[in-house]
């Protein structure tokens, strides 16, 4: 009986030790993480722009526990003497930290003269999602930006925020881009296709409708844009496009399905069958 009590006491002590050790280890890991974040925050003020840029991106990769870095990241974003890529990295990280506290600072940065910075700011607002609802009016304005990549990113961000006003703006923008696919200028068509692909899944319904357009160039562009989006929803319509009356449309559909075949086996199978019939 005494032996049994001794074993129970020893087991209890061991379990207590293991529990306390786990708590201690957890505390150590948290402290190590805190020290890493503190070091990265200091690096955001380093003289070397590469150090500052890398620090901003690394903070975004850490995610949780980096809110203390927000004031310094905002300062880096707003400082026009800071290199453009550093400001871009700061914007991306603010989006990854992701709270409405950063929305106003990001909205202000949409006035930046640097195209890459504006694009990064818009993508950051998209990453924040519905908490960035206050940014919808300025994002709608960004749909008129002189740079097509900024315009495409704005449509993507509005789709992510998803308010009725935002979705309506995306639909209008996508409709205008569909019309641009009919342009006689090859570069205009290519730019429209690229921008539609950047819009993301919110453009899919309009692009599917565009596959019924009488204009071959519109159908070809729509297929390439759907391929850029690459979601599972687009696979059936792309397979259907393998039956298009135009050889060039069918060719585009086959290329796109081939490119996404590693993700969606049914796409690859459809291409194999199509090529076998040729």
N, C-alpha and C positions, 0 to 999 in steps of 0.2 A: 504493500500500500504506500509506504514511504517512497519507494522507487518511482511509483506512478506519479505521486505529487511532485517529485523532483523533476521528472520529465516534463510535466505540465508547466512548472515554473520556468524551466529552461526554454521551452517552446514559446511561452509568453514573452520572455526577455528577448529572444531572437526576433520574434515578430515586431516587437516594439523598436528594436534596433534597426531592423530593415525599414520600417516606416519612417523613423527619424532620419535615417541616412538618405531616403528618397526625398524627404522634404528639404534636407540640406543641399542635396545635389540640384534640386529644382531651383533653390534660391541662388546657387552658384551660377547656373545656366542663365537665369534672369539677369544677374549682375553682369555677366560676361556680355550679354546682349546689350544691356544699357551702356556699358563701356564702349562697345562697338559703335552704337548710335552716337554717343557723345563725341567719339573720335571723328566720325563722318561729318557731324555738324561743324566741327572745327575745320575740317578739310574744305567745307563749302566756302570758307573765307580765305583759302590758300591763294598765294600769288599766281600759282601755276593753273591756267584755265583747264588743262587736262585733268588735274587733280580735282578741281571743283566739279567738272562735268561727270567724272566717274563716281564721285561721292554722291551726287544727286541721283544717279541711276541706281547705285547700290542701296540707297535708302528706300527707293521704290521697291526693290526686290525683297527687302526685309519686311516691308508692309507694316504689320502690327508692331506697335511700340515706337513708331517714328513720328508721332504727332508733335513731339517737342521740336522737331526739325522744321515744322511748317513756317514759323516766322522767318527763318533764315532762307528757306526756299522761296518764299514770296519776295524777300529782299533781292535774291539773285534774279528772279524773274523780272522784277521791275527796274533793275539797274541797267540802263541803256549802255553803260560803259563795259558791261559784261559781254563776253563773246556770245554770238547767236546760239551756238550749239549748247552752251551752258544754260542759257535761258530756256531753250527747248527741253533739255533734260530736266530742269527744275519743274517745268509745266507738266511733263509726263508723270513725274513722281508725285506731284500734288494730286493728279487724277487718280493715281494708284492708292494713295492714302485715303482719298475719297470721302470727303464730307462736305456739307454745304458751307462750312467755314471758309473754304478756299474759293468758292464760286465767284465772289465779287472780285477778288484779285485776278482771277483768270479772265473774267469779263473785261476788266480794264486792259489786260494784256492783248486783247484782240485788236488794239490800235497799234500794236508793234509794227514797225516798218519791215521787219524780217519775215519773209514768207514762211520759212520753216518754223519759226516761233509761233506764228498765227495758226499754222496747221497743228502743231503740237498742243497748243492751248485748246483748240476746238476738240481734238481727240480726247484730251483730259476731261473736258466738260461731258463728252459722251460717256467716258468711263464712270463718271460720278452718277450718271443716269438721272432718274426722276428727281433726285435732290437738287439737280441743276436747273429746275424749271424756270427760275428767274432769268436764266440766260437765253431762253427761247427767242425773245425779240432780237437780241444782237446776233444770234446764230442765223436767224432768218435774213438779217442784213448781210451776213457773211456769205450767203448764197449768191450774192452779187459781186463777190471779191474778184479782182482781176486775174487771180491765179486759179486754174481749174482744180488743182489739188486741194486748195483751201475750200473751194465750193463743194467738192465731193465730200470732204471731211465734215463740212457743216451739215450736209444732208444726212450723213451717217450719224452724227451726234444728235440731230433732231429726231431721227428714228429711234435712237436709244432712249431719249428722254420720254418720247411717246405720248405727249399730251395731244388732244385733238388739233390744236393750233399747229403744233410741230408736225404732226402727220400730214395735215393739209398742205403745209409748206413743202414737205418732201415730195408729195404727189405732184404738186405743181412744177417743182424743179425737175423731177424725173420726166414728166410729160414734155417739158421744153428740151430735155436732152434727147428724148426719143425723136423729136422733130429734127434735131441736129444730125441724127443718123442718116437723114435724107439729103444732107448737104452735098453739093457737087465736089466740094473740096475734100480730098482724102484725109488731110490732117485734121480738119474739123470733125469728121466722122470718127477718126481714131481717138481724138480727145474726148468726145462724147462717150465712146465705149469705155474708155479708161475711167472716166468720172462715174459712170453708172456702176461699174464694178466696185468703186470705192464707197458708194452709198450703202451697200450691204443689203441685208435681207428685206429691209423695208421697200426696196426697189423691185423685188421679185414679182409681185402681182402684175405691175405695169409691164415688166419685161416679158412676162409670159404672154400678155396681150399683144405685145409687139411682134411676137413670133407669127401672128396671123396677118401682119401688115403685107400689103401687096408689093412693097419695095424690097427687093432682095438685100440691099445694103442694110436696111433696118433689121431684117431677120438675122443677117450675119453678125451685126454689131450686138444685137440682143443676146445671141448665143455666147459670144465672147465675154460679155458682161456677166451673164449667168455663171459662166465657168469661173470667172474671178471671184464671185461670191461663194461658189462651191458648196452650198448647203445641200443636205439630203433631199430637200424639197425640189431642187432643180433637176435631179437625175431623171425622173419620168418624162419631163417635158423635153429634155435633151435627147432622150431615147426616141421620143416621138419625132423629133426634128430630123432623125436619120431617114425619115420617109418624105422629107420635103422635096418638092418638084425641082428645086435648084441644086445642081451638083455642088456648087460652092458652099451653099448652106449646109448640105449634108456633110461636106468635108470638114467644115468648122465644127459641127456637132461631134463628128468622130474624133477630131483632135482634142476637143474639150473633155469628152468622156474618157478618152485615153489618159489624159493628164490627171483625172480624179479617180481613175480605176483602182489605184492602190488603197484608197479609202473606202470606195464603194464597189465591191466585186461585181454587182449587177451592171455597172457602167462598162466595165471591161468586157463582160460577157456579151453585152449588146454590140459593142464595137467589133468583137470577133465574128459574131453572126453577120453583121453588116458587111464586113470585108469579105467574108466567105461567099456572100451572095453576089459580089461585084464581078 
